[in-house]
Amino acid sequence: MTDFKELVELAKKISMTSSRNEKIDLVSAFLKNLPEDEVRYAVLFLLGKTLPPGDERRLDVNWRALLSVLKRMTGADGERLYDVLVQAVDIGDGFKKALEKFGSKRQSFLFEQKLTIKEVGSYYDKIASSRGAKSRKLKEELLFSLFSLADTDEAEFLARNLTGEMRIGLHEGLMEDAIAKAFQIPARLVRRAVMLSGDISVVALKAKKGGVKALDNIRIEVFRPLKPMLATDADSIEEVLKELKRASFEYKLDGIRLQMHAKNGKVRAFTRRLSDVTESLPDVVDQFSEIFGNKEVVADGEAIAVSPEGKPLPFQFVSRRLRRKSDIARSVKEIPLRLFLFDILHIDGRMLIDEPYSKRRKLLEDLVDNEWLVPARVCESEEEVKSFLQDALDKGHEGLIAKKLDSAYTPGVRGKNWFKIKPVLATLDLVIVAAERGYGRRHKWLSDYYLAARDEETGTFFVVGKTFKGLTDQEFEMMTQRLKELAYYDDGHLVKVRPSIVVEVAFNEIQKSPKYESGLALRFARIVSIREDKTPEEAETLQNLRKLYEKQFLHKGKIGK
Ligand code: AMP
């Protein structure tokens, strides 16, 4: 068994070097010497994860839970603790600083007991498994006993790991190289094994146990999801045609990406984050069974919400469907989903991902009725693409995805084989009315902004969205200064400011939302520019935003009000 401390020290060394090779050397030497039953844990923890990707459970450990553990450990009251925490870079640093300053009340006999990597893994497992009415209390007890076994450095690591803020500069690509080096396997083979299995920790363990041969044997397995292939944003149709020449253009549907698996009449559906959502989607499951019957198949597609007339509904309906955990039958009735397929990765024991797109598409067309397929057209001129894009928009879809005809399906890769083409949406000029202090690298700035529109009638500003995206470091710096000068309320986290600064904001969609008093919320808001030339009185009005919201439905279907 390996002391957890060794992993913590390794992480520290990794974060201290910027050299790729050094990081790879450090990790590979560590993995080589690790007992088999600790390999998966070490790989996951170093990558900032607590559970393997296929695990449906969540630890659900938030700041508040950690804070109450910290209070109990140090015996410090909230205020004194808070003074230390505001100066910390992140929660891990906060733990370390607080424990150093106030000491730990852990019982002295525990100092003798060393925490091992395996123990941390089993604590995480227990935390993730605690369910039911008392689960919060139980989780806190488990956390308290875990942290009681940890010294300050270990506590720092655990707090970061638990809140997903590891940031030691080790991403999956480097981990793949480290596995390759540790077990003398070509990096190409490791990457492919990760693609096919979707779980780098399993690949590391297989590599350790069985080397090249073990990785060579990894295939697509039905009911084990792969990461989906992704598309790159394109600036223009021209750019896409320049890159791909002649390509297939498919409608881009705005719903939920689903990887559908079926075998022996059983069907499962996975999201792009590899979560199993089968139980929430009985209608989609039925559709897939209808399409493929008893075949063994893995296919890729998008499910969208449809109105009673069969028109696509905005994304927010799909997400409402997915959030609903009880009375699924009712929500299926209220918001029916419809599956559209665009790729096939595996059929009756045959793996298809290395076949070219055109061949996969042809196979799909041979197997499946047109009504279940995302419409596609091969185009080579700008006119053809424009007219197909217009078709897609007229039918209420989001845009197009261009696909290179001879490209393989590369799981998890966002490359130059698929491009997204979306019409440019108008931007909105909105006013910053509040800001929050950022986390991690952004802790020194007010970097999370509340964006507001003006009510024409009263002149009051109403929040319609929030973003931390779009500014450069320099702009954050400057914005922080200016907002501090405009502040009239500050609780250490949230700062409210007089409406004064206008920013131009891009977004993907306007949604109805109870989150803000305005009743509206922008989806994927990001700041495009700071409008020094505009006063808050010239900012977008709430009334106009409501009109824009309605306009979105021109081509889309509508249900409810
Ligand atoms: P984005 O979410 O903006 O990164 O766009 C990529 C997403 O578009 C994918 O993850 C799919 O969910 C979705 N999508 C819609 N239609 C298609 C299509 N025909 N091919 C691939 N992805 C599609």
Residues whose N, C-alpha, C, O or C-beta is under 5 A from the ligand:
A	BS01	AMP	E250 Y251 K252 L253 I256 R257 E302 F342 V374 I401
